């Protein structure tokens, strides 16, 4: 018999007010984060949240609330505290094993989906996409979830991050059957028969210089392997650009997320590697963020 979760005797509204007050000097959006934490602790989400605030909290819910508040006030990113985070149309499990999915990556994922849509016109067979360095699986899963005609293969060198991505695939439902994850660095673990068959190669590689300073909430919590790269943050991007052409079908596309100061350099490397129609795309803040390059 499962343990009964006894009422705490205090409404959730009191805990929401407490969270707002305690987070005010600690985070930039205290009301939003207070709501997310109380939603997670109480189970009242979306349209049920406001009405749920007048419900009595439970002992188990309050213990979860206290734990989350302690972690957030200690500086842990709210995404890890919640253990989940939205990405485009998905709700993903997130934790310290992988980089936190960000709005910039949603934009870059959209560029990949646009390239798949372009190539799908007038063809009856399916498409193949490769996501290199899958992390949580955000890009790979979004491609499969948003396009039923796409088979996705994702590579990830970190076994712990790969386990997290596989957990997210398991929660994807029917679309998860079109996602295959393999362990290894970049192209190395991909099946050899994918060479010349990929309509899309997409990646959010590490692109931060090792000398750059980052907020403690990032550098103290997120995996360094997913953040930093040599050659002023450009080493992994250069490798991917130069290695991608043999994997792509004619007209196939390479899509990368990069740092705002790296896009011109990336475009030049792409042209030198034989790509055409090389374009640079902004993120939501208007900063250069995405590279799209097509194989002739």
C-alpha positions in Angstrom: 0.0 0.0 0.0 1.4 3.4 -1.0 2.0 6.0 1.7 -0.7 8.6 2.1 0.4 12.1 1.4 -1.0 14.0 4.4 -2.2 17.6 4.1 0.3 20.2 5.4 -2.4 22.6 6.6 -1.2 25.6 4.7 -2.4 26.6 1.2 0.0 26.6 -1.7 -0.5 30.4 -2.0 1.6 30.9 1.1 4.4 28.9 -0.4 4.2 30.8 -3.7 4.4 34.1 -1.8 7.3 32.8 0.2 9.1 31.7 -2.9 8.6 35.1 -4.6 10.0 36.9 -1.5 13.0 34.6 -1.1 13.9 34.6 -4.8 13.6 38.4 -5.3 17.2 39.2 -4.6 18.6 36.0 -6.0 17.2 35.7 -9.6 16.1 38.0 -12.3 12.5 36.7 -12.7 11.4 35.7 -9.1 7.7 35.5 -9.8 8.1 33.3 -12.8 10.5 31.0 -11.0 8.3 30.9 -7.9 5.4 29.8 -10.1 7.5 27.0 -11.8 8.7 25.7 -8.5 5.2 25.7 -6.9 3.8 24.1 -10.1 6.3 21.3 -9.8 5.8 20.8 -6.1 2.0 21.0 -6.1 1.1 19.4 -9.5 -1.1 22.3 -10.4 0.0 23.6 -13.8 -1.2 25.8 -16.6 -4.8 26.8 -16.2 -5.1 24.9 -12.9 -2.4 26.9 -11.2 -4.4 29.9 -9.9 -7.2 27.8 -8.5 -4.7 25.3 -7.0 -3.1 28.0 -4.9 -6.0 27.9 -2.5 -5.7 24.1 -2.1 -3.9 22.9 1.0 -0.3 21.8 0.4 0.7 18.3 1.2 3.6 17.0 3.3 5.4 15.5 0.3 4.8 18.5 -1.8 6.2 20.8 0.8 9.3 18.7 1.2 9.8 18.9 -2.6 9.2 22.6 -2.5 11.8 23.1 0.3 14.4 20.9 -1.6 13.9 22.9 -4.9 14.1 26.2 -3.1 17.3 25.2 -1.3 18.9 24.1 -4.6 17.9 27.2 -6.5 19.1 29.6 -3.8 22.4 27.7 -3.8 22.8 28.8 -7.4 21.7 25.7 -9.3 20.1 26.5 -12.6 16.3 26.5 -12.3 16.1 24.0 -15.3 18.1 21.5 -13.3 16.1 22.2 -10.2 12.8 21.5 -12.0 14.3 18.5 -13.8 12.4 19.4 -17.0 12.4 22.2 -19.5 10.4 23.0 -22.7 12.0 23.0 -26.1 9.8 23.9 -29.1 6.9 21.5 -28.8 8.5 19.1 -26.3 8.9 18.9 -22.6 12.3 17.4 -21.9 14.0 15.9 -18.9 17.1 17.9 -18.1 19.8 17.5 -15.5 23.6 18.1 -15.1 24.5 15.4 -17.5 23.8 17.7 -20.5 23.6 21.3 -21.6 20.4 23.2 -20.9 18.3 23.6 -24.1 18.1 27.3 -24.9 15.9 29.5 -27.2 18.9 30.1 -29.5 19.0 26.4 -30.2 15.2 26.4 -30.9 15.9 28.9 -33.7 18.7 26.8 -35.1 16.5 23.7 -34.9 13.9 25.6 -36.9 16.5 26.3 -39.6 17.1 22.6 -39.8 13.4 21.9 -40.1 13.2 24.5 -42.9 16.0 22.7 -44.8 14.1 19.4 -44.5 10.9 21.0 -45.7 12.7 22.4 -48.7 14.1 19.0 -49.6 10.9 17.2 -49.0 9.1 19.0 -51.8 8.2 16.8 -54.7 9.7 13.6 -53.3 7.9 10.5 -52.0 10.7 8.8 -50.0 11.7 9.8 -46.5 14.5 12.1 -45.2 17.5 11.4 -43.1 18.9 13.8 -40.5 21.9 13.5 -38.3 22.3 15.5 -35.0 25.9 15.5 -33.8 26.4 15.9 -30.0 22.8 15.3 -29.0 23.0 16.3 -25.3 19.4 16.1 -24.0 18.2 15.1 -27.5 16.4 18.4 -27.9 17.2 18.9 -31.6 17.0 15.2 -32.7 13.7 14.6 -30.9 12.2 17.9 -32.3 13.1 16.9 -35.9 11.4 13.5 -35.5 8.4 14.9 -33.6 7.7 17.7 -36.0 8.3 15.8 -39.2 6.9 12.3 -39.6 8.9 11.7 -42.8 12.3 12.0 -41.1 14.6 9.3 -39.7 17.1 10.8 -37.2 20.4 9.5 -36.0 22.2 11.2 -33.2 25.7 10.8 -31.9 27.0 11.7 -28.4 30.4 11.1 -26.9 29.4 11.4 -23.3 27.7 8.2 -22.0 25.8 10.0 -19.3 24.4 12.6 -21.6 23.5 9.8 -24.0 21.5 8.0 -21.2 19.6 11.2 -20.6 18.8 11.6 -24.4 17.6 8.0 -24.5 15.3 8.6 -21.5 13.8 11.5 -23.5 13.4 9.4 -26.6 11.5 6.8 -24.5 9.1 9.6 -23.5 8.6 10.8 -27.1 6.0 8.2 -28.0 5.6 6.9 -31.6 8.0 9.4 -33.0 10.8 8.0 -30.9 10.9 4.9 -33.1 12.4 7.1 -35.8 15.3 8.2 -33.5 18.5 6.2 -33.2 21.2 7.2 -30.8 24.9 6.1 -31.0 27.8 6.7 -28.7 30.9 8.3 -30.0 32.4 11.6 -31.2 30.7 13.5 -34.1 30.6 11.4 -37.3 32.8 8.5 -35.9 30.0 6.2 -34.6 27.5 6.8 -37.5 26.7 3.8 -39.7 28.8 3.9 -42.8 25.8 3.5 -45.0 24.7 7.0 -44.1 27.5 8.5 -46.1 26.1 10.5 -49.0 22.5 9.8 -47.7 21.9 12.6 -45.2 19.6 15.4 -46.0 20.6 17.3 -42.9 23.6 17.4 -40.6 22.8 19.7 -37.6 24.7 20.4 -34.4 25.1 22.8 -31.5 28.7 22.1 -30.8 30.9 23.6 -28.1 31.8 27.1 -29.3 33.0 29.0 -26.2 36.7 29.9 -25.9 38.4 28.5 -22.9 39.5 32.0 -21.9 36.0 33.4 -21.9 34.3 34.2 -18.6 30.9 32.8 -18.0 28.3 33.3 -15.3 28.8 30.9 -12.3 25.3 29.5 -13.0 26.7 28.2 -16.3 30.3 27.2 -15.6 29.7 25.7 -12.2 26.9 23.5 -13.3 26.7 22.7 -17.0 29.2 20.2 -18.5 32.4 21.8 -19.7 32.7 19.4 -22.6 29.5 20.8 -24.1 30.6 24.4 -23.6 34.3 24.9 -24.5 36.3 24.3 -27.6 39.9 25.1 -28.6 41.0 27.7 -31.2 39.0 30.5 -29.5 35.9 28.2 -29.4 36.0 27.4 -33.2 37.9 24.0 -33.3 34.8 21.8 -33.3 32.9 23.9 -35.7 35.7 23.9 -38.2 36.0 20.1 -38.0 32.3 19.7 -38.5 32.2 22.0 -41.5 35.1 20.3 -43.2 33.9 16.8 -42.4 30.3 17.1 -43.4 30.2 17.2 -47.2 30.7 13.5 -47.8 27.8 12.6 -45.6 25.3 14.9 -47.3 23.1 14.2 -50.4 23.5 16.7 -53.2 21.5 19.7 -52.0 21.7 18.5 -48.4 22.3 21.1 -45.7 24.7 21.6 -42.8 23.2 23.7 -40.0 25.2 24.8 -37.0 24.7 27.0 -33.9 27.8 29.1 -33.2 28.9 32.1 -31.2 28.0 35.5 -32.5 31.6 36.4 -33.4 32.2 33.2 -35.3 29.7 33.2 -38.1 31.8 35.1 -40.7 34.7 32.8 -40.1 32.4 29.8 -40.3 30.9 31.0 -43.6 34.4 31.3 -45.1 35.4 27.8 -44.0 32.1 26.5 -45.5 32.8 28.1 -48.9 36.3 26.7 -48.8 34.9 23.3 -48.1 32.8 23.4 -51.2 29.4 24.5 -49.8 27.1 26.9 -51.6 24.2 29.1 -50.6 26.0 29.8 -47.3 23.8 32.0 -45.1 24.0 33.4 -41.6 20.8 33.7 -39.5 20.1 35.7 -36.3 18.8 34.5 -33.0 15.8 36.1 -31.1 18.1 38.9 -29.9 19.2 39.7 -33.5 22.7 38.4 -32.9 24.3 36.1 -35.6 23.7 32.6 -34.4 23.0 30.0 -37.1 25.0 28.9 -40.2 23.2 27.1 -43.1 25.4 25.7 -45.9 24.3 23.5 -48.7 26.1 20.8 -50.6 26.0 21.6 -54.4 
